[in-house]
Amino acid sequence: MSKILILPGDGIGVEIVAQALKVIDSLNANHSMDMSLINGLIGGSAYDETGSPLPNETIKIAKECDSILLGAVGGSKWETLERDLRPERGLLGIRSELELFSNLRPAILYPQLASASSLKNEIVSGLDLMIVRELVGGIYFGQPRGVENRWRALWN
């Protein structure tokens, strides 16, 4: 049996994960996939319920599961929170706790949408690639050094 942690997140993440769960339910029912689903909290919804964007319980469960289905986190409702309590900190925290290296982002252009691209059809036609996005350094885990408005100093 495969254990999957379900972390719907916030906003559209909840809607997208709900549709993905329909696929998982169908696979379990029609193809004997035997996937066990465990629900957890992350992001703004986790903050609302527990006061933390990444509750310790979520980390504990994540380490016991085989995979995680994660929706989007964040939204305007939580923009005024202190930096350490914002929904995005839950996402960064789980990546750090699980020592994840990268995420995979497929990029496919369906023929019906080729004319909607700002690029010429002959350039984008047949686009089908996988982007591997590194998650362990740079802006993801950098410490803020402050905000500085350099233009203001030039005009004063």
N, C-alpha and C positions, 0 to 999 in steps of 0.2 A: 504494500500500500504506500502510495506517495502522499506526503503531507504538504499542503500548500497553504501558506499564510496569506490571507486576503486583507489587504490594506487599501480600502477605497479612497482614503484621503479626503479631499474637499472639492466642492464645486463640480466641474465637469468630470473629475476623477471618479466620483460616485456613479455618475451615469455610464461612463465607459466600462468601469469594472462590473456593473450590473449586467451589461451586455456580454462581457467576457464570461461571466458566471453561467449564462445560458448555454454557452458553448461547452463549458466544463460539465455542466449537468447533463447535456446531451451525450457527451463522450462517456460519462459514467453510466448512463442508462442504456445506451445503444451499443457500446463497444467495450464494456466491462473494464474501463480504465482504472477503476478503484482508487480514485483520488479523494483524499480526506481533506475537507476545507476547514480552516481554523480562522476565525475573524479576529482582527486586531485594530489598533488605532494608531494613526500617525497624522502629523500636520495640525491644522487648525481645529479639526474635530477632536483630536486627542487633547489639545490645549483646553478646549471648552469643557471636556469631561474630566480631565485629570490635573490640569494646570501645567502640563508639559507637552511639547510637540512630539516628544518621543518617550513614552512611558517605559520604565524598566521592564514591565511585563511584555511589551512588544519586542524588546531586544531579546528577552529570554525565549519567547516563543519562536522568534525568527531563527535563532540558533538551533532550534530543535526541528525545524522544517526543512524539506528538500528544496523548496522554491518559494518565491514570493510573487504575488500578483499585486502590483502597486499602481494606484491611480495618481493623478496630479494632486499637489498640495498647494495651499495658499489661497489668497483672495483678499479683496479690499476690507473685509470685516476685521482682519488681523493686522492691518498695516500699521496701526499705532502702537503695537506691542513693542516692548524692548527687544533688541536684536536677538538675544538668547532664547526668547520665547516665541519667536516668529515661526510659522509652519515650516519654512524652508530649513530651519535648523533640525527638524525631525528627519528630513530627507538626507541632509548631510551627515547627521549623526548615525543613521542606520548604515549608510555607506561606509563610514569610518569603523563602526563596531563590527561589521561583517567583513572588513578588510577587502572590499570590492575593488577591483582594478578598473573595470570599464563597464560601459553599457553599450548595447547594440541598437542602432537606429537604422532600420531599413529605409531606403529612399527609392520609391518606384513611381514612375510616371505612367499612368494609364493612357492609352491612345486617345481616349475621349477628352482628356484634359490637355493634350499637347498644345493646342491652339491658345489655351489660357495662359501659357507661359510667356514671360517677357523675352525669353530667348527664342531664337529661330527654331522651327520645328525640326530641321535636320540636325540640330545640335542636341536637343533633348529627347528626340524620338528614341524609344527603347531603353530609356534610363532605368536601370535596375542595379542598385549598389547597396552595400552595407557600410555604414559609418561606425567605426569603433571609437567611442568617445572616452578618453582617459579621465579617471576620476580621483586620482590620488594626489594631485598637486595643483600648483598654480592658484587661480582664483577660487577654486572650490574650498580649499582649506586655509587660504591666506588670512592673516589677521589684518583687520582694517587699521590704517594708520591715520585716519582722519579725512576730512573733506576740506578742500582748499579751492577757493575761487580765484584763479590766477588772472582772469580777465578783469575783475573788479579792481585789482591793484594797478593794472595798466591805465585804467580810465580815471582814477582818482588823483 
